[in-house]
Amino acid sequence: MPGPQPFSHAERMSRALEIAETFRAHFDVLAIGLYGSLARGTDGPYSDIEMYCIVRGEGIDEDYEWAEGAWKAEVNVQSAEVAAAWAAELDEFWPLTHGSCVNILPLYDPTGFFDSLKGYVFDHPDEAYNALIRGVIVGELYEFLGKIRNAAASGKTENLPVLAVEMAQYGAYLIGLANRTLYTSSAMMFSESRALADKPSGYDQLCELVASGRLESPTHIARAADQFWEGIEAWAAEKSISIYQTLKDLLE
């Protein structure tokens, strides 16, 4: 049977250590460590291997990704300043993308580089988070609501399930930013976001609709989207985050 084949956690770890030694022999390595499910110890029988390899030098940023028939691995080779710059980035996807900068299992790290990397991830002022929160609301969630309402009004509802999923995804990003929380993985994002305290009302209902896969009813999708938006408006007002403004205000 082609494609990924089952391996035990111990077998996967053994292979990861072999890969680490190969990269240490090939590069001037500062640190090397695992991220993803293998680093967390939650890998399944078909999981791949994901690694950071921090090398001495400047401006180095290369990805090595390969499949050896029954298994697959990816090694991100970066110089220290490139890795630090990546860890310091903050955008709307931060709650999902930057867990890989924090949940690292070192395989070789004599200088403690990976511990220092974690410091960059959360080093952002509240103003930066709030600006992104407003950007997600106005730039994404408002538009998803408009598309959902257009579909419901026109009767062309074939894209409603996709729009509902995308709205829920950006809702999860919004909630992660508000709670300064990184999600474990995309597979866990909905359940982890629902467990967070600071979130708009209506999110749980939209998320439950998406997670259940019961997206055949345009009426249910449109209602859930409207209720989530009502919750967003009230939630943003409580935080003194202004959703609406005039062009004059924007230009000033």
ABEGO torsion letter per residue (X at the ends): XBEBBBBBAAAAAAAAAAAAAAAAAABBBABBBBBEAAAAGABBAABBBBBBBBBBEBGBBBBBBBBBGABBBBBBBBBAAAAAAAAABBBAAAAAAAAAAABBBBABBAAGAAAAAAAAAABBBAAAAAAAAAAAAAAAAAAAAAAAAAAAAAGBAAAAAAAAAAAAAAAAAAAAAAAGBBBABAAAAAAAAAABABBBBGAAAAAAAAAAGBAABAAAAAAAAAAAAAAAAAAAAAAGBBABBBAAAAAX
